[in-house]
Amino acid sequence: MTASLDRVPCTVVTGFLGAGKTTLIRNLLERTNGKRLAIIVNEFGDAGIDGEILKSCGIENCPEENVLELANGCICCTVADDFVPALDQILARRPKVDHILIETSGLALPKPLVQAFQWPAIRNRVTVDGVVAVVDGPALAEGRVAADMDALEAQRAADETLDHDDPVEEVFDDQVACADLIILSKGDLLDASAAERARARVEAHLARNVAIVPSAHGKVDPALLLGLGLAVEDDIENRRTHHDGLDDHEHDDFDTFVVDLPPVLHPGDIERRVAAAVETGQVLRLKGFVHVKGKPMRLQVQAVGPRVSHHYDRPWKPGEPAQTRLVVIGLKGIDRPRIETLLSA
């Protein structure tokens, strides 16, 4: 069919909170040799942090208008309302885009999203080239699926008779189950022994043979990620997940909120506050931008588990309000007033 030959390939990039999806995509943009790209970013929260990071790349083959943010909730729950209109917008671009990258939120399940590619309204226009799962190497090396699940995951790793019914573990399982390629991230933080432990942890979750590719700083050859030509939508029903047979899933196990703060005097001030919030054990992920008083540059802040990092990513744009805005993601029941107090201290 001519229609199938003309379909635009899409790569779904999934992975748990803070695993390194945005870093992977940003590096991918810089190495695609002129291929015209578009990106759909599913920012689960009230501030488009990941989308802003990608928009600031300044790469000619993926201009700012080709980065679309879906901020109304998890993409697998809002496919009809958000994802399909975003695809329509991208497919109307001229010149035509060559490839679409879809970065899901850390909470998203890939299977419902891929199943949407079977819908008549989009089936003849796009295809799933492949599903890439990014997993956190250092956390996995320590026996956890994420950097901040220490106590729970230690118990589960020690007792093989327990069902992995924790919501975080189930999300991880479902993402790995749908993957055609797994990127083991943060390889620069792993020695040989830790890398082997991380790989073994991933393999324990795999029901089929899937390549695991180590990566540092998100650097992976685009030839490994793009042009797989797998048409995953035709095979997705064979990929078994925890949520098979369910109409949908809930994210009541997670809370997300935004904290707006005044300017800080020094990057160390915000690093200290973020570290204090993370030390409560309630924060799964924290990310955002900070206005450092007197500085023309925007400070980007990331916290995953005990690791807090920050760097100046770009100047504030003309007319752009210099502000401090942090997105906090935690398990249900997180003590929001306490976290806000620690971030404001």
Phi and psi in degrees as GROMACS dihedral restraints (atoms count N, CA, C in turn):
[ dihedral_restraints ]
;  ai    aj    ak    al  type     phi  dphi    fc
    3     4     5     6     1   -63.3    20    10
    4     5     6     7     1   -37.7    20    10
    6     7     8     9     1   -59.2    20    10
    7     8     9    10     1   -40.5    20    10
    9    10    11    12     1   -68.6    20    10
   10    11    12    13     1   -34.2    20    10
   12    13    14    15     1   -68.2    20    10
   13    14    15    16     1   -28.0    20    10
   15    16    17    18     1   -90.4    20    10
   16    17    18    19     1    -2.2    20    10
   18    19    20    21     1   -65.8    20    10
   19    20    21    22     1   139.0    20    10
   21    22    23    24     1   -82.4    20    10
   22    23    24    25     1   126.6    20    10
   24    25    26    27     1   -74.3    20    10
   25    26    27    28     1   142.8    20    10
   27    28    29    30     1  -125.5    20    10
   28    29    30    31     1   135.5    20    10
   30    31    32    33     1  -109.4    20    10
   31    32    33    34     1   123.2    20    10
   33    34    35    36     1   -92.3    20    10
   34    35    36    37     1   120.9    20    10
   36    37    38    39     1  -107.4    20    10
   37    38    39    40     1   110.6    20    10
   39    40    41    42     1  -117.2    20    10
   40    41    42    43     1   168.8    20    10
   42    43    44    45     1   155.6    20    10
   43    44    45    46     1   158.1    20    10
   45    46    47    48     1   -73.7    20    10
   46    47    48    49     1   169.8    20    10
   48    49    50    51     1   -53.4    20    10
   49    50    51    52     1   125.6    20    10
   51    52    53    54     1    74.8    20    10
   52    53    54    55     1    11.3    20    10
   54    55    56    57     1   -71.4    20    10
   55    56    57    58     1   -25.1    20    10
   57    58    59    60     1   120.4    20    10
   58    59    60    61     1    23.6    20    10
   60    61    62    63     1   -63.4    20    10
   61    62    63    64     1   -47.9    20    10
   63    64    65    66     1   -64.3    20    10
   64    65    66    67     1   -39.8    20    10
   66    67    68    69     1   -62.3    20    10
   67    68    69    70     1   -42.4    20    10
   69    70    71    72     1   -60.4    20    10
   70    71    72    73     1   -47.6    20    10
   72    73    74    75     1   -65.8    20    10
   73    74    75    76     1   -41.0    20    10
   75    76    77    78     1   -60.9    20    10
   76    77    78    79     1   -43.6    20    10
   78    79    80    81     1   -68.2    20    10
   79    80    81    82     1   -33.8    20    10
   81    82    83    84     1   -63.3    20    10
   82    83    84    85     1   -40.0    20    10
   84    85    86    87     1   -58.6    20    10
   85    86    87    88     1   -32.5    20    10
   87    88    89    90     1   -81.2    20    10
   88    89    90    91     1    -4.7    20    10
   90    91    92    93     1  -132.4    20    10
   91    92    93    94     1    27.1    20    10
   93    94    95    96     1  -101.4    20    10
   94    95    96    97     1     8.9    20    10
   96    97    98    99     1    53.9    20    10
   97    98    99   100     1    47.7    20    10
   99   100   101   102     1    85.9    20    10
  100   101   102   103     1    -2.9    20    10
  102   103   104   105     1   -62.1    20    10
  103   104   105   106     1   130.1    20    10
  105   106   107   108     1   -77.5    20    10
  106   107   108   109     1   120.0    20    10
  108   109   110   111     1  -117.5    20    10
  109   110   111   112     1   156.3    20    10
  111   112   113   114     1  -135.6    20    10
  112   113   114   115     1   153.5    20    10
  114   115   116   117     1  -130.9    20    10
  115   116   117   118     1   134.5    20    10
  117   118   119   120     1  -110.1    20    10
  118   119   120   121     1   118.2    20    10
  120   121   122   123     1  -108.4    20    10
  121   122   123   124     1   122.2    20    10
  123   124   125   126     1   -95.9    20    10
  124   125   126   127     1    91.8    20    10
  126   127   128   129     1   -88.5    20    10
  127   128   129   130     1   107.7    20    10
  129   130   131   132     1   -85.7    20    10
  130   131   132   133     1    92.5    20    10
  132   133   134   135     1   154.9    20    10
  133   134   135   136     1  -167.5    20    10
  135   136   137   138     1  -102.2    20    10
  136   137   138   139     1    -1.7    20    10
  138   139   140   141     1  -132.4    20    10
  139   140   141   142     1   129.1    20    10
  141   142   143   144     1   -82.4    20    10
  142   143   144   145     1    68.0    20    10
  144   145   146   147     1   -67.3    20    10
  145   146   147   148     1   -51.9    20    10
  147   148   149   150     1   -62.3    20    10
  148   149   150   151     1   -40.2    20    10
  150   151   152   153     1   -62.2    20    10
  151   152   153   154     1   -39.8    20    10
  153   154   155   156     1   -64.2    20    10
  154   155   156   157     1   -39.0    20    10
  156   157   158   159     1   -60.3    20    10
  157   158   159   160     1   -43.7    20    10
  159   160   161   162     1   -73.9    20    10
  160   161   162   163     1   -36.4    20    10
  162   163   164   165     1   -65.6    20    10
  163   164   165   166     1   -26.3    20    10
  165   166   167   168     1   -82.2    20    10
  166   167   168   169     1     1.9    20    10
  168   169   170   171     1   -65.3    20    10
  169   170   171   172     1   -34.3    20    10
  171   172   173   174     1    67.9    20    10
  172   173   174   175     1    35.5    20    10
  174   175   176   177     1   -99.2    20    10
  175   176   177   178     1   127.4    20    10
  177   178   179   180     1   -61.4    20    10
  178   179   180   181     1   -37.0    20    10
  180   181   182   183     1   -79.7    20    10
  181   182   183   184     1    -3.7    20    10
  183   184   185   186     1  -140.7    20    10
  184   185   186   187     1    75.5    20    10
  186   187   188   189     1   -64.9    20    10
  187   188   189   190     1   164.1    20    10
  189   190   191   192     1   -54.1    20    10
  190   191   192   193     1   -37.6    20    10
  192   193   194   195     1   -70.0    20    10
  193   194   195   196     1   -12.3    20    10
  195   196   197   198     1   -90.2    20    10
  196   197   198   199     1     3.7    20    10
  198   199   200   201     1  -105.7    20    10
  199   200   201   202     1   109.8    20    10
  201   202   203   204     1  -106.9    20    10
  202   203   204   205     1   134.4    20    10
  204   205   206   207     1  -108.7    20    10
  205   206   207   208     1   133.5    20    10
  207   208   209   210     1  -112.4    20    10
  208   209   210   211     1   105.4    20    10
  210   211   212   213     1  -113.5    20    10
  211   212   213   214     1    14.2    20    10
  213   214   215   216     1   -91.8    20    10
  214   215   216   217     1     8.8    20    10
  216   217   218   219     1   135.2    20    10
  217   218   219   220     1  -178.5    20    10
  219   220   221   222     1   -63.5    20    10
  220   221   222   223     1   130.8    20    10
  222   223   224   225     1   -58.7    20    10
  223   224   225   226     1   -33.0    20    10
  225   226   227   228     1   -73.6    20    10
  226   227   228   229     1   -12.6    20    10
  228   229   230   231     1   -99.5    20    10
  229   230   231   232     1   -12.8    20    10
  231   232   233   234     1  -127.2    20    10
  232   233   234   235     1    34.4    20    10
  234   235   236   237     1   -57.8    20    10
  235   236   237   238     1   -51.6    20    10
  237   238   239   240     1   -67.5    20    10
  238   239   240   241     1   -40.8    20    10
  240   241   242   243     1   -77.5    20    10
  241   242   243   244     1   -33.8    20    10
  243   244   245   246     1  -116.2    20    10
  244   245   246   247     1   -48.3    20    10
  246   247   248   249     1   -68.0    20    10
  247   248   249   250     1   -47.6    20    10
  249   250   251   252     1   -62.2    20    10
  250   251   252   253     1   -45.9    20    10
  252   253   254   255     1   -60.7    20    10
  253   254   255   256     1   -35.4    20    10
  255   256   257   258     1   -64.5    20    10
  256   257   258   259     1   -42.0    20    10
  258   259   260   261     1   -61.2    20    10
  259   260   261   262     1   -44.1    20    10
  261   262   263   264     1   -56.3    20    10
  262   263   264   265     1   -43.0    20    10
  264   265   266   267     1   -65.1    20    10
  265   266   267   268     1   -43.4    20    10
  267   268   269   270     1   -68.2    20    10
  268   269   270   271     1   -41.8    20    10
  270   271   272   273     1   -69.5    20    10
  271   272   273   274     1   -16.4    20    10
  273   274   275   276     1   -84.9    20    10
  274   275   276   277     1    -7.2    20    10
  276   277   278   279     1   -64.1    20    10
  277   278   279   280     1   143.0    20    10
  279   280   281   282     1  -132.3    20    10
  280   281   282   283     1   127.1    20    10
  282   283   284   285     1   -68.4    20    10
  283   284   285   286     1   156.9    20    10
  285   286   287   288     1   -61.6    20    10
  286   287   288   289     1   139.6    20    10
  288   289   290   291     1   -74.1    20    10
  289   290   291   292     1   149.7    20    10
  291   292   293   294     1   -90.9    20    10
  292   293   294   295     1   -27.0    20    10
  294   295   296   297     1  -158.3    20    10
  295   296   297   298     1   143.1    20    10
  297   298   299   300     1  -116.3    20    10
  298   299   300   301     1   129.9    20    10
  300   301   302   303     1  -104.4    20    10
  301   302   303   304     1   131.4    20    10
  303   304   305   306     1  -118.1    20    10
  304   305   306   307     1   110.0    20    10
  306   307   308   309     1   -96.0    20    10
  307   308   309   310     1   110.4    20    10
  309   310   311   312     1   -78.4    20    10
  310   311   312   313     1   162.8    20    10
  312   313   314   315     1   -70.9    20    10
  313   314   315   316     1   164.2    20    10
  315   316   317   318     1   -63.5    20    10
  316   317   318   319     1   -17.7    20    10
  318   319   320   321     1   -96.8    20    10
  319   320   321   322     1    -5.2    20    10
  321   322   323   324     1   -75.7    20    10
  322   323   324   325     1   146.0    20    10
  324   325   326   327     1   -98.6    20    10
  325   326   327   328     1   125.8    20    10
  327   328   329   330     1   -67.2    20    10
  328   329   330   331     1   -32.2    20    10
  330   331   332   333     1   -60.1    20    10
  331   332   333   334     1   -49.5    20    10
  333   334   335   336     1   -60.3    20    10
  334   335   336   337     1   -34.2    20    10
  336   337   338   339     1   -66.0    20    10
  337   338   339   340     1   -47.2    20    10
  339   340   341   342     1   -64.1    20    10
  340   341   342   343     1   -37.2    20    10
  342   343   344   345     1   -61.3    20    10
  343   344   345   346     1   -28.4    20    10
  345   346   347   348     1   -64.2    20    10
  346   347   348   349     1   -22.8    20    10
  348   349   350   351     1   -71.7    20    10
  349   350   351   352     1    -6.1    20    10
  351   352   353   354     1   -86.8    20    10
  352   353   354   355     1   -11.7    20    10
  354   355   356   357     1   -65.3    20    10
  355   356   357   358     1   137.9    20    10
  357   358   359   360     1   -55.7    20    10
  358   359   360   361     1   -33.4    20    10
  360   361   362   363     1   -65.1    20    10
  361   362   363   364     1   -22.4    20    10
  363   364   365   366     1  -129.2    20    10
  364   365   366   367     1   -10.7    20    10
  366   367   368   369     1   -57.1    20    10
  367   368   369   370     1   -39.0    20    10
  369   370   371   372     1   -84.9    20    10
  370   371   372   373     1     0.2    20    10
  372   373   374   375     1  -112.4    20    10
  373   374   375   376     1   -27.3    20    10
  375   376   377   378     1  -139.3    20    10
  376   377   378   379     1   160.4    20    10
  378   379   380   381     1  -145.1    20    10
  379   380   381   382     1   152.7    20    10
  381   382   383   384     1   -86.6    20    10
  382   383   384   385     1   105.7    20    10
  384   385   386   387     1   -65.0    20    10
  385   386   387   388     1   -34.4    20    10
  387   388   389   390     1   177.8    20    10
  388   389   390   391     1   159.8    20    10
  390   391   392   393     1  -113.4    20    10
  391   392   393   394     1   123.1    20    10
  393   394   395   396     1  -112.3    20    10
  394   395   396   397     1   123.3    20    10
  396   397   398   399     1  -104.4    20    10
  397   398   399   400     1   126.9    20    10
  399   400   401   402     1  -100.8    20    10
  400   401   402   403     1   124.8    20    10
  402   403   404   405     1  -121.2    20    10
  403   404   405   406     1   148.6    20    10
  405   406   407   408     1   -81.7    20    10
  406   407   408   409     1   104.8    20    10
  408   409   410   411     1   -58.2    20    10
  409   410   411   412     1   -53.1    20    10
  411   412   413   414     1   -60.7    20    10
  412   413   414   415     1   -39.8    20    10
  414   415   416   417     1   -64.5    20    10
  415   416   417   418     1   -45.0    20    10
  417   418   419   420     1   -63.3    20    10
  418   419   420   421     1   -36.0    20    10
  420   421   422   423     1   -61.7    20    10
  421   422   423   424     1   -27.0    20    10
  423   424   425   426     1   -95.3    20    10
  424   425   426   427     1     8.8    20    10
  426   427   428   429     1    87.5    20    10
  427   428   429   430     1    18.0    20    10
  429   430   431   432     1  -124.5    20    10
  430   431   432   433     1   156.4    20    10
  432   433   434   435     1   -86.8    20    10
  433   434   435   436     1   -14.7    20    10
  435   436   437   438     1  -146.3    20    10
  436   437   438   439     1   160.3    20    10
  438   439   440   441     1   -71.4    20    10
  439   440   441   442     1   -10.9    20    10
  441   442   443   444     1  -121.2    20    10
  442   443   444   445     1    23.4    20    10
  444   445   446   447     1  -110.4    20    10
  445   446   447   448     1    36.6    20    10
  447   448   449   450     1   -50.9    20    10
  448   449   450   451     1   -63.1    20    10
  450   451   452   453     1   -64.9    20    10
  451   452   453   454     1   -47.2    20    10
  453   454   455   456     1   -62.7    20    10
  454   455   456   457     1   -47.2    20    10
  456   457   458   459     1   -71.3    20    10
  457   458   459   460     1   -30.7    20    10
  459   460   461   462     1   -63.2    20    10
  460   461   462   463     1   -40.6    20    10
  462   463   464   465     1   -65.4    20    10
  463   464   465   466     1   -43.1    20    10
  465   466   467   468     1   -69.5    20    10
  466   467   468   469     1   -37.3    20    10
  468   469   470   471     1   -66.7    20    10
  469   470   471   472     1   -29.3    20    10
  471   472   473   474     1   -83.4    20    10
  472   473   474   475     1   -19.9    20    10
  474   475   476   477     1  -123.4    20    10
  475   476   477   478     1    99.6    20    10
  477   478   479   480     1   -73.3    20    10
  478   479   480   481     1   -10.0    20    10
  480   481   482   483     1   -83.4    20    10
  481   482   483   484     1   -13.0    20    10
  483   484   485   486     1   -76.4    20    10
  484   485   486   487     1   140.8    20    10
  486   487   488   489     1   -74.6    20    10
  487   488   489   490     1   141.5    20    10
  489   490   491   492     1   -84.3    20    10
  490   491   492   493     1    73.0    20    10
  492   493   494   495     1  -100.2    20    10
  493   494   495   496     1     4.3    20    10
  495   496   497   498     1   -64.1    20    10
  496   497   498   499     1   138.5    20    10
  498   499   500   501     1   -59.3    20    10
  499   500   501   502     1   -36.1    20    10
  501   502   503   504     1   -65.0    20    10
  502   503   504   505     1   -43.1    20    10
  504   505   506   507     1   -64.1    20    10
  505   506   507   508     1   -38.7    20    10
  507   508   509   510     1   -67.3    20    10
  508   509   510   511     1   -40.9    20    10
  510   511   512   513     1   -60.4    20    10
  511   512   513   514     1   -45.5    20    10
  513   514   515   516     1   -59.6    20    10
  514   515   516   517     1   -47.3    20    10
  516   517   518   519     1   -56.8    20    10
  517   518   519   520     1   -45.2    20    10
  519   520   521   522     1   -67.1    20    10
  520   521   522   523     1   -38.1    20    10
  522   523   524   525     1   -66.5    20    10
  523   524   525   526     1   -43.4    20    10
  525   526   527   528     1   -67.1    20    10
  526   527   528   529     1   -36.9    20    10
  528   529   530   531     1   -62.6    20    10
  529   530   531   532     1   -29.2    20    10
  531   532   533   534     1   -94.5    20    10
  532   533   534   535     1    -3.0    20    10
  534   535   536   537     1   -79.6    20    10
  535   536   537   538     1   143.7    20    10
  537   538   539   540     1   -97.7    20    10
  538   539   540   541     1   -19.1    20    10
  540   541   542   543     1  -151.6    20    10
  541   542   543   544     1   138.4    20    10
  543   544   545   546     1  -117.7    20    10
  544   545   546   547     1   126.8    20    10
  546   547   548   549     1  -100.0    20    10
  547   548   549   550     1   117.0    20    10
  549   550   551   552     1   -88.2    20    10
  550   551   552   553     1   103.1    20    10
  552   553   554   555     1   -85.2    20    10
  553   554   555   556     1   169.9    20    10
  555   556   557   558     1    59.6    20    10
  556   557   558   559     1    40.0    20    10
  558   559   560   561     1   -61.9    20    10
  559   560   561   562     1   -22.5    20    10
  561   562   563   564     1   -68.9    20    10
  562   563   564   565     1   -14.6    20    10
  564   565   566   567     1   -99.1    20    10
  565   566   567   568     1     7.5    20    10
  567   568   569   570     1  -118.3    20    10
  568   569   570   571     1   132.6    20    10
  570   571   572   573     1   -86.5    20    10
  571   572   573   574     1   179.7    20    10
  573   574   575   576     1   -60.3    20    10
  574   575   576   577     1   -41.0    20    10
  576   577   578   579     1   -66.2    20    10
  577   578   579   580     1   -43.2    20    10
  579   580   581   582     1   -66.0    20    10
  580   581   582   583     1   -39.3    20    10
  582   583   584   585     1   -62.1    20    10
  583   584   585   586     1   -39.1    20    10
  585   586   587   588     1   -67.5    20    10
  586   587   588   589     1   -39.5    20    10
  588   589   590   591     1   -64.6    20    10
  589   590   591   592     1   -41.1    20    10
  591   592   593   594     1   -63.2    20    10
  592   593   594   595     1   -44.7    20    10
  594   595   596   597     1   -61.9    20    10
  595   596   597   598     1   -42.6    20    10
  597   598   599   600     1   -63.2    20    10
  598   599   600   601     1   -36.4    20    10
  600   601   602   603     1   -64.2    20    10
  601   602   603   604     1   -43.1    20    10
  603   604   605   606     1   -65.6    20    10
  604   605   606   607     1   -45.2    20    10
  606   607   608   609     1   -60.0    20    10
  607   608   609   610     1   -30.6    20    10
  609   610   611   612     1   -66.7    20    10
  610   611   612   613     1   -20.6    20    10
  612   613   614   615     1   -94.7    20    10
  613   614   615   616     1    -8.6    20    10
  615   616   617   618     1   -88.2    20    10
  616   617   618   619     1   134.0    20    10
  618   619   620   621     1   -99.8    20    10
  619   620   621   622     1    -4.4    20    10
  621   622   623   624     1  -148.8    20    10
  622   623   624   625     1   171.0    20    10
  624   625   626   627     1   -78.6    20    10
  625   626   627   628     1   111.6    20    10
  627   628   629   630     1  -131.3    20    10
  628   629   630   631     1   133.5    20    10
  630   631   632   633     1   -69.0    20    10
  631   632   633   634     1   138.5    20    10
  633   634   635   636     1  -112.8    20    10
  634   635   636   637     1   117.6    20    10
  636   637   638   639     1  -111.0    20    10
  637   638   639   640     1   120.5    20    10
  639   640   641   642     1   -72.7    20    10
  640   641   642   643     1   149.1    20    10
  642   643   644   645     1  -147.9    20    10
  643   644   645   646     1   146.4    20    10
  645   646   647   648     1  -125.5    20    10
  646   647   648   649     1   131.7    20    10
  648   649   650   651     1    58.4    20    10
  649   650   651   652     1    28.5    20    10
  651   652   653   654     1    73.0    20    10
  652   653   654   655     1    13.1    20    10
  654   655   656   657     1   -89.0    20    10
  655   656   657   658     1   107.8    20    10
  657   658   659   660     1  -136.7    20    10
  658   659   660   661     1   137.6    20    10
  660   661   662   663     1   -59.6    20    10
  661   662   663   664     1   123.7    20    10
  663   664   665   666     1   -54.4    20    10
  664   665   666   667     1   -27.2    20    10
  666   667   668   669     1   -63.0    20    10
  667   668   669   670     1   -22.9    20    10
  669   670   671   672     1   -80.9    20    10
  670   671   672   673     1   -24.0    20    10
  672   673   674   675     1  -104.6    20    10
  673   674   675   676     1   -32.7    20    10
  675   676   677   678     1  -111.6    20    10
  676   677   678   679     1   150.3    20    10
  678   679   680   681     1    80.2    20    10
  679   680   681   682     1    25.7    20    10
  681   682   683   684     1   -72.1    20    10
  682   683   684   685     1   -31.6    20    10
  684   685   686   687     1    63.0    20    10
  685   686   687   688     1    37.3    20    10
  687   688   689   690     1   -88.6    20    10
  688   689   690   691     1   -16.0    20    10
  690   691   692   693     1    46.4    20    10
  691   692   693   694     1    59.1    20    10
  693   694   695   696     1   -59.0    20    10
  694   695   696   697     1   -28.1    20    10
  696   697   698   699     1   -60.0    20    10
  697   698   699   700     1   -24.1    20    10
  699   700   701   702     1   -81.4    20    10
  700   701   702   703     1   -13.2    20    10
  702   703   704   705     1  -118.3    20    10
  703   704   705   706     1    -4.6    20    10
  705   706   707   708     1   -61.8    20    10
  706   707   708   709     1   -29.7    20    10
  708   709   710   711     1   -67.2    20    10
  709   710   711   712     1   -18.5    20    10
  711   712   713   714     1   -84.4    20    10
  712   713   714   715     1    -4.2    20    10
  714   715   716   717     1  -100.0    20    10
  715   716   717   718     1   103.6    20    10
  717   718   719   720     1   -79.7    20    10
  718   719   720   721     1   133.6    20    10
  720   721   722   723     1  -133.0    20    10
  721   722   723   724     1   171.2    20    10
  723   724   725   726     1   -61.2    20    10
  724   725   726   727     1   -29.3    20    10
  726   727   728   729     1   -99.9    20    10
  727   728   729   730     1    11.7    20    10
  729   730   731   732     1   -60.5    20    10
  730   731   732   733     1   133.6    20    10
  732   733   734   735     1    90.9    20    10
  733   734   735   736     1    -8.3    20    10
  735   736   737   738     1   -96.5    20    10
  736   737   738   739     1   144.6    20    10
  738   739   740   741     1   -67.6    20    10
  739   740   741   742     1   -37.5    20    10
  741   742   743   744     1  -161.9    20    10
  742   743   744   745     1  -172.3    20    10
  744   745   746   747     1  -135.9    20    10
  745   746   747   748     1   159.9    20    10
  747   748   749   750     1  -107.7    20    10
  748   749   750   751     1   153.5    20    10
  750   751   752   753     1  -114.8    20    10
  751   752   753   754     1    33.3    20    10
  753   754   755   756     1   -69.8    20    10
  754   755   756   757     1    -7.7    20    10
  756   757   758   759     1   -83.4    20    10
  757   758   759   760     1    -1.8    20    10
  759   760   761   762     1  -130.8    20    10
  760   761   762   763     1   147.8    20    10
  762   763   764   765     1  -123.1    20    10
  763   764   765   766     1   138.5    20    10
  765   766   767   768     1  -129.8    20    10
  766   767   768   769     1   133.7    20    10
  768   769   770   771     1  -148.7    20    10
  769   770   771   772     1   161.9    20    10
  771   772   773   774     1  -111.9    20    10
  772   773   774   775     1   138.3    20    10
  774   775   776   777     1  -118.7    20    10
  775   776   777   778     1   118.4    20    10
  777   778   779   780     1   -98.0    20    10
  778   779   780   781     1   131.8    20    10
  780   781   782   783     1  -130.7    20    10
  781   782   783   784     1   159.2    20    10
  783   784   785   786     1   -72.9    20    10
  784   785   786   787     1   171.2    20    10
  786   787   788   789     1   -58.3    20    10
  787   788   789   790     1   153.3    20    10
  789   790   791   792     1  -107.2    20    10
  790   791   792   793     1   160.0    20    10
  792   793   794   795     1   -85.0    20    10
  793   794   795   796     1   -26.0    20    10
  795   796   797   798     1  -154.7    20    10
  796   797   798   799     1   144.7    20    10
  798   799   800   801     1   -53.5    20    10
  799   800   801   802     1   -33.4    20    10
  801   802   803   804     1   -61.7    20    10
  802   803   804   805     1   -27.9    20    10
  804   805   806   807     1   -63.1    20    10
  805   806   807   808     1   -48.8    20    10
  807   808   809   810     1   -71.9    20    10
  808   809   810   811     1   -33.4    20    10
  810   811   812   813     1   -61.7    20    10
  811   812   813   814     1   -41.9    20    10
  813   814   815   816     1   -63.6    20    10
  814   815   816   817     1   -43.0    20    10
  816   817   818   819     1   -66.8    20    10
  817   818   819   820     1   -44.3    20    10
  819   820   821   822     1   -62.8    20    10
  820   821   822   823     1   -42.3    20    10
  822   823   824   825     1   -60.4    20    10
  823   824   825   826     1   -39.1    20    10
  825   826   827   828     1   -65.0    20    10
  826   827   828   829     1   -39.5    20    10
  828   829   830   831     1   -66.8    20    10
  829   830   831   832     1   -41.4    20    10
  831   832   833   834     1   -65.4    20    10
  832   833   834   835     1   -35.6    20    10
  834   835   836   837     1   -65.1    20    10
  835   836   837   838     1   -14.6    20    10
  837   838   839   840     1   -67.9    20    10
  838   839   840   841     1   -18.5    20    10
  840   841   842   843     1    80.3    20    10
  841   842   843   844     1     4.0    20    10
  843   844   845   846     1   -99.2    20    10
  844   845   846   847     1   -14.9    20    10
  846   847   848   849     1   -96.8    20    10
  847   848   849   850     1   118.0    20    10
  849   850   851   852     1   -78.1    20    10
  850   851   852   853     1   -39.1    20    10
  852   853   854   855     1  -156.4    20    10
  853   854   855   856     1   141.6    20    10
  855   856   857   858     1  -138.5    20    10
  856   857   858   859     1   135.2    20    10
  858   859   860   861     1  -153.5    20    10
  859   860   861   862     1   156.2    20    10
  861   862   863   864     1   164.3    20    10
  862   863   864   865     1  -169.7    20    10
  864   865   866   867     1  -123.3    20    10
  865   866   867   868     1   147.7    20    10
  867   868   869   870     1  -130.0    20    10
  868   869   870   871     1   137.6    20    10
  870   871   872   873     1   -93.6    20    10
  871   872   873   874     1   111.4    20    10
  873   874   875   876     1   -91.9    20    10
  874   875   876   877     1   120.7    20    10
  876   877   878   879     1   -55.0    20    10
  877   878   879   880     1   128.5    20    10
  879   880   881   882     1    85.6    20    10
  880   881   882   883     1    -4.0    20    10
  882   883   884   885     1  -102.8    20    10
  883   884   885   886     1   133.3    20    10
  885   886   887   888     1   -80.6    20    10
  886   887   888   889     1    -7.4    20    10
  888   889   890   891     1   -98.3    20    10
  889   890   891   892     1   150.3    20    10
  891   892   893   894     1   -87.7    20    10
  892   893   894   895     1   130.1    20    10
  894   895   896   897     1   -94.2    20    10
  895   896   897   898     1   122.3    20    10
  897   898   899   900     1   -95.4    20    10
  898   899   900   901     1   132.6    20    10
  900   901   902   903     1  -122.2    20    10
  901   902   903   904     1   136.4    20    10
  903   904   905   906     1  -135.9    20    10
  904   905   906   907     1   139.8    20    10
  906   907   908   909     1  -139.8    20    10
  907   908   909   910     1   123.7    20    10
  909   910   911   912     1  -131.4    20    10
  910   911   912   913     1   114.7    20    10
  912   913   914   915     1    60.5    20    10
  913   914   915   916     1  -138.4    20    10
  915   916   917   918     1   -79.0    20    10
  916   917   918   919     1    -7.5    20    10
  918   919   920   921     1   -87.3    20    10
  919   920   921   922     1   122.0    20    10
  921   922   923   924     1  -118.1    20    10
  922   923   924   925     1   126.8    20    10
  924   925   926   927     1  -132.6    20    10
  925   926   927   928     1   155.5    20    10
  927   928   929   930     1  -154.4    20    10
  928   929   930   931     1   149.7    20    10
  930   931   932   933     1  -160.1    20    10
  931   932   933   934     1   155.9    20    10
  933   934   935   936     1   -79.6    20    10
  934   935   936   937     1   119.8    20    10
  936   937   938   939     1   -98.1    20    10
  937   938   939   940     1   -29.3    20    10
  939   940   941   942     1  -171.1    20    10
  940   941   942   943     1   164.6    20    10
  942   943   944   945     1   -70.0    20    10
  943   944   945   946     1   153.3    20    10
  945   946   947   948     1   -65.5    20    10
  946   947   948   949     1   136.9    20    10
  948   949   950   951     1   -75.1    20    10
  949   950   951   952     1   153.2    20    10
  951   952   953   954     1   -57.0    20    10
  952   953   954   955     1   128.9    20    10
  954   955   956   957     1    82.6    20    10
  955   956   957   958     1    -9.2    20    10
  957   958   959   960     1   -82.1    20    10
  958   959   960   961     1   127.8    20    10
  960   961   962   963     1   -67.2    20    10
  961   962   963   964     1   125.3    20    10
  963   964   965   966     1   -75.4    20    10
  964   965   966   967     1   116.9    20    10
  966   967   968   969     1  -144.5    20    10
  967   968   969   970     1   163.8    20    10
  969   970   971   972     1  -112.0    20    10
  970   971   972   973     1   116.3    20    10
  972   973   974   975     1  -139.1    20    10
  973   974   975   976     1   122.1    20    10
  975   976   977   978     1  -120.2    20    10
  976   977   978   979     1   136.8    20    10
  978   979   980   981     1  -103.0    20    10
  979   980   981   982     1   126.9    20    10
  981   982   983   984     1  -112.8    20    10
  982   983   984   985     1   129.7    20    10
  984   985   986   987     1  -123.1    20    10
  985   986   987   988     1   125.9    20    10
  987   988   989   990     1  -144.4    20    10
  988   989   990   991     1   174.6    20    10
  990   991   992   993     1   -70.9    20    10
  991   992   993   994     1   158.6    20    10
  993   994   995   996     1   -55.0    20    10
  994   995   996   997     1   135.1    20    10
  996   997   998   999     1    94.8    20    10
  997   998   999  1000     1     4.3    20    10
  999  1000  1001  1002     1   -54.4    20    10
 1000  1001  1002  1003     1   139.4    20    10
 1002  1003  1004  1005     1   -79.1    20    10
 1003  1004  1005  1006     1    84.9    20    10
 1005  1006  1007  1008     1   -59.0    20    10
 1006  1007  1008  1009     1   -46.3    20    10
 1008  1009  1010  1011     1   -57.4    20    10
 1009  1010  1011  1012     1   -39.7    20    10
 1011  1012  1013  1014     1   -65.3    20    10
 1012  1013  1014  1015     1   -43.9    20    10
 1014  1015  1016  1017     1   -64.1    20    10
 1015  1016  1017  1018     1   -43.2    20    10
 1017  1018  1019  1020     1   -63.2    20    10
 1018  1019  1020  1021     1   -38.6    20    10
 1020  1021  1022  1023     1   -63.8    20    10
 1021  1022  1023  1024     1   -43.8    20    10
 1023  1024  1025  1026     1   -64.8    20    10
 1024  1025  1026  1027     1   -36.9    20    10
 1026  1027  1028  1029     1   -73.6    20    10
 1027  1028  1029  1030     1   -21.4    20    10
 1029  1030  1031  1032     1   -94.6    20    10
 1030  1031  1032  1033     1   -10.4    20    10
